[in-house]
Amino acid sequence: MQLEIRERAAGDVVILEMFGKITIGEGSVQLRDAVSNLLDSGRNKIVLNLGGVNYVDSSGIGELVSRYTTTKNAGGRLKLLNLPSKVNDILQITQ
């Protein structure tokens, strides 16, 4: 299974529930497009719930960092929720 993204709102925060894999190609493109579409529509408070993600490759980690930077530069905030432990460890090490 590649990546499935379900969108829901909690007040002015958009939560993207993610399921599957964030990998080079389709998974990272879906993530990029989902966040870009939110920012384009003026919704810039975003939570990525990664509880249903079972695999993230280096491209996926790069995309998470890129989406964080893009959201921050657009005046928004992006938070990561339920990170897989390996992804959390990599992000902590690389700061």
C-alpha positions in Angstrom: 0.0 0.0 0.0 1.3 3.4 -0.9 0.1 6.5 0.9 -3.5 7.3 1.8 -4.2 10.7 3.2 -7.5 11.6 5.0 -8.1 15.2 5.9 -10.2 16.5 8.8 -10.5 19.7 10.7 -10.4 20.6 14.4 -11.2 24.3 14.6 -8.7 26.2 12.4 -6.2 23.2 12.4 -6.2 20.7 9.6 -5.2 17.2 10.5 -3.9 14.9 7.8 -4.2 11.3 8.8 -1.6 9.3 6.9 -1.6 5.5 6.2 0.9 3.4 4.3 4.3 4.4 3.1 6.0 7.7 2.5 8.6 6.8 -0.1 10.3 8.3 -3.1 7.8 8.8 -5.9 4.1 8.7 -5.3 4.1 8.8 -1.5 6.3 11.9 -1.2 4.4 13.6 -4.1 1.1 13.0 -2.3 2.4 14.5 0.9 3.9 17.5 -1.0 0.6 18.1 -2.9 -1.6 17.7 0.2 0.3 20.3 2.2 0.7 22.7 -0.8 -3.0 22.6 -1.5 -3.7 23.5 2.2 -1.3 26.4 2.1 -2.6 27.6 -1.3 -6.1 27.8 0.3 -4.9 29.8 3.3 -5.0 26.9 5.8 -1.6 27.0 7.4 -2.0 25.2 10.8 -1.3 21.6 9.9 -0.9 18.4 11.9 0.5 15.3 10.1 -0.7 12.2 12.1 1.8 9.5 11.1 0.2 6.8 13.3 -0.8 4.8 10.3 2.5 5.1 8.5 4.5 1.9 8.5 7.5 2.9 6.4 9.4 6.1 5.6 12.5 6.1 3.4 15.1 8.9 3.1 13.1 10.7 0.5 10.0 10.7 2.8 12.1 12.1 5.6 13.4 14.8 3.3 9.8 15.6 2.3 8.7 15.9 5.9 11.5 18.4 6.5 10.7 20.2 3.3 7.0 20.5 4.1 7.9 21.8 7.6 10.2 24.5 6.1 7.6 25.5 3.4 4.8 25.8 6.0 7.0 27.9 8.3 8.1 30.2 5.4 4.4 30.6 4.6 3.7 31.9 8.1 2.2 28.6 9.3 2.9 25.8 11.6 3.3 22.1 10.9 3.4 19.6 13.7 4.1 15.8 13.5 2.0 13.4 15.6 2.6 9.7 16.3 6.0 9.5 14.6 7.4 6.0 14.0 10.3 5.6 16.5 12.9 5.3 13.8 11.8 8.5 12.0 11.7 10.3 15.4 15.3 9.1 16.1 16.6 10.3 12.7 14.9 13.7 13.1 16.3 14.1 16.6 19.8 13.1 15.5 19.8 15.5 12.5 17.9 18.2 14.3 
